[in-house]
């Protein structure tokens, strides 16, 4: 699918259908569109395939009549992804009069369809793509942090594997993000080195420097969040074992409380108790028995509840 845009007064605006623009975006191109890009536009077949390959690393190559840039960006997160945050590749091919962008799915490249740029130039569009990618990485990292905090609150009482599976999914996602952000850091370094050859203006070079700083901050955040989740995953087994031990302790206390009551009812029985309470009105006799058994159970509970706890805790 092809969408065309133009730069109007420093803003990216959608062109009417059928009208070519200086920004051409191909989302999941067809075989016919791929043939056009290779044969008519002169895009190398390997670079075209790399732009649609999720496992391709970020890089930059100067071709005969254009600049080929492969960058990484996060994919849109859906509710059905089960806490999976994935990355995809985006290819940008800069010609003198236009820029061709390739992506695997129809994802928004410009916020609200229109975004002010620093400079009305083709290289400025490339910088906006990189900046938008960095902002999306930051937004997804904030989401990951929120999810990890929710898991951290639940893990204290968790005895199942659900929290562990969620943590592993987030760790896998952060591994992808760390790799993608690191690749973008190298790409931004190459762009700064070749700023003059690419044609970046002074304001655009400053913008490129700002993007580089934000991208490094993204990398640091992803490493911090990954370290936190790894620590939580390692401590989760100990927490689950402690929770299970606490549950078993309470079950044992309940069992011990009912043991003397079972002995009393077993020795007394229905017929023996009736014989022993002969001459006493039966509601009074059974009321006394119930009160006596409740008292025995309560005393037993007081005796066994402090087993395995420090003395100071018992006093409290």
N, C-alpha and C positions, 0 to 999 in steps of 0.2 A: 504494500500500500504506500502510495506517494502522497506526501503533504508538502506544500511549498509555502515559504515565508519570505518576507522582505523586511529590510531595515528602513523604517520611516521615522525621521526625527529621533534617532537613537533608540527606537523601540522595535521589537520583533512583532510583526503583524502577519496574520494568515492571509495568503493570497486566495482569490476566487478559484474555484475548481477549474482546472484546465489551463490556468495561467502560470507559466514558469516563474520562479522567484530565485533570488540569489542564495536562498537557503532551501535545500531540497532534502527532505527526510524520508528515507525508505525504511518502513517497518515490515520485517519478515518478507523481504523481496521475493518475487516469483522468479522462475527460471528465465522468463523473458526479460524481466528487469535486470537480472544478473548479467545476462548476455549483453544488454545495452550498456551497462556500467563498464563491462570489460572491453567490449569492442568499440563503442562510440566515445566513452569518456576516458579510456586508457588506464583504468584502475587495474592493478595487478590482481590476478585471480587468487593468489595466496593471501594478499592483504584483504581482499573481499571476504574470503573464508574466515580469516582471523577475526574480522569485525563481528562475525556471527557466531564465533566459538566462545562459549562461556569460560573455557579453561585457558584461553590465550592471555598472556601477560601484556601489560601496557608497554608501548614502545612508539617510536617515531622514526620515519624513514623519508628521505627526500627522493622523490621520483623525478622523472624527466620534466613533467609539466605540472606537478602538484606535490603537496606535502601530505603524507599518510600518517595519521595519528590513531593509535588504538588505546583506548582508556577503559577503566573499570568503573562501574557504578552499581549501586544496590538495586535489586529488583523490587517491584511493588510488593508489599506484604499484604496477604489476604488472610481472612479468618480461618481458612481451611488449610493453611500451611503448617499448623501445629508447631508454632514457635520456630519455624525455619526461616532464617534470613539469608537469602541467596544473592549472588552477584552476577552480573552479566557484562558483556563487552559492548562497547560502542565504537564505531569507526567514524572518523572525521577526515574527509579528503578536501584539502584546501587548494582551490584553483585561483586564478587571478580575479575572476569575475563571479565566483560562486563557491559555496561549500556544500558538499554532499555528505550526509550523515546516514549511517547504516546502524540499525538496531534489530534485535531478534523479536521484540514485541512492541506494540504501540504504547510506549510510556511517554508521559509529558516531559519534554525537554526544557520548556520555558514556562516558568510559573505563571499561571492564569493565561497562558498563551502570549502574554506581552510582558517583556521585562526590559527596563532601561539598561543600556550598555555603556561601558566606558569606552567610547569611540565607535564611530559608524564604519567599522571595517570587518572584513572576513576574519582576521585573527581575533578580533574582539568577540565574535560569536564563539570561537573555540574556547576562549577564556570563560565565557558565560557557561558553557557546557561543563567545564571543569569545576567552576564554582558551584553550579547546581548539584553536581555529583558529590562534592564535599559536604554541602549542606544536608543532602539526603543521608549521607553516612552519619553525620552528627545526630540527625533526627532519629535514625534507627538505633543508634547507640543509646540515646535517652530512653527509647522504648525498652531496649534490652535491660537497662539499669532498673527501670520500674518493674519489669517482670522478675528480675533476680531478687529485688527487695521483697516482692510478694512471696516468692519461693522461700526466702530466708525466714519470713514470718511463719510459714506453714511447716517448715522442716522440723521445728521444735517438737511438734506433736505427730510427725509423720512416721508411720511404720510400714508403708507400702513403697513400691518402686516408682510411683507416678512422679514424685518430685525429682527423683534421680534421673528419670528419662528426660524430663523437661530441662534439667541442668545440662545434660549431655547434648541436647539439641541446641541450646544456646552456646555451649562451648564450641560445637562444630560450626555454628554460624559465625562466631567471633574469629575462628581460625580462617574462614574464608575472607572475612573483613580485614583481618590483619594482613593477609597476603595481598588483597586488592589495594589496600591503602598504601602498602609499601611499594607496590608496583607503580602507583600514581605518583609517589614521592620521587622515584627515579625519573619518571616521565617529566615531571615539572622541572627537575634539575636540568634535563636535556633541553627543554624549551627555554629556560633562562639562558643557557649557554648559547643557543642559536637564535636569541631574540632578534638580533639585527638581521640575520638572513631571512627569518620568517616575516619580518616587517612589523613587529610590535612597536607602537608609539610609546612615548615616555609614560603617559598615563596608564597605558596597558601593561607596561613593564612593572609599574608599581602595583597594579591590580594582580599581576602574576605573582609578585612577591607575597602579597596578602593571602592569596590562595595557597601558596606553599606553606605559609605559617599555619593556616587553619588545617591543612591536610596533615601536617606533623602532629598537631594537637589531636586530630582524630586517631592517628596511630597510637599515641600515648594512652588515650582513653580506652581504646580497644584492648591494649595490653593490660591495663589496670583491671578492667572488667573481667577479662579472661583469668587473671590471677585470683580475683575474688571468687569466681565460680569454681575454679579448681580447688581452692581451699574449702569451699562449701561442700563440694563433692567428696573430698577426702574425709571431712568431719561428719558427713551424713550417716555413714555406717555406725559410728560411735553413738550418734544421737538416736538412731533407730534401735540400737541394742539397749541403750538406757531406757527408752520408752517401753520396749518390750519387757524389760526387767521390772519396771514399775507396774505394768499391767499384771504380770505374773505374781508380783508381791501382793497386790490387792486381791487377786483371785485366791491366793493362798490364805490370806487373812479371812476371807469369807468362808473358805472351807474349814478353817480351824474354829471359827465362831460357831459353825453349825455342828461340829463334831460332838461336843458335850450335850447339845440338845438332842442329837440323834441317839446318844447313849441313854439319856433320861427316858426318852419315848420308847426305846427298845426294851429297857428294863421294866418300866412301868406297864407299858402296853395298855390296851383299852380295858380288858377284863380286870387286870390287877388294879388299875387306878380306880375303877368303879368299886371294887371290893374294899380298897383302902379308904375310900371316901363314903362308905355306906353310912347313911344317917345324915349326910350333909346335902343340902339342896344343890342339885347338879350345876345350876348357873354359878353359884358361889365357888364350888369346887373347881370348875374349869376356868373361872376368872383368876383364882389363885394360881392355878397351873400356868396360865399364860403369863401372868406377872412374874412368876418365878423363872420361867424360861427366858423372858426378855431380860431380866436382871442377870441371869447367868451368861447370856449372850453378850450383854454390854460389858460385864466384868472381863469376859474373855477377850473382847475387842480391845479394852484398855490395856490388857497385859501384852498383847501381841502387836499392837500397832506401832510401837517404838522399836521393834526389832530391825536392825540394819541401819538405823539413823543415829547421828551423833547425839550425845546427851544434851548439848545446848539446844539442839533443835527440838528435843522432846519437851524441854521446859517451856519453850515458846508455844 
